[in-house]
Amino acid sequence: MKALRRDNRKSRTATGAMLGCLAIGALGMSFAFFLHVHRATGSHAGQAAAQGHILPGLTLVNGQPAGSGLIVTSLASDGQARRLGLAVGDNIVQIDGQASRSLDQATAYLLHHSRSSVRLALRHEGTMRKVTFDLSDDSK
């Protein structure tokens, strides 16, 4: 009878240890999955944050060093930006008189902007100039 109890205790201990190992393994797998998903979505979020389409017909990135404005990286061939004389490499330093320090800041400003146009101050081939950009221009 004592031998049977001892075997039963050993069996319960082994079963408990096995269940503990399985639980830790499942937790580890869940964490690994979370890291994989977080890294994948983080890289997409980083790409979206690094390049913005906040004005119709052009793509912008943060200038370097940080806080030095927004750099035009592409223009729609038939878009308003090209008609206004903007070019790839232009540096937008102000939007409506406010310094354009980052895409995040410019996006936040434009989301709360109620007028149909903005005044852009930009550095084009070393020369400062200002243009009025129509936000409702559908030609992109």
Helices and strands as residue ranges (DSSP letters): H 2-50, E 51-55, E 58-62, E 70-75, H 80-83, E 91-95, E 98-99, H 103-111, E 117-124, E 127-134
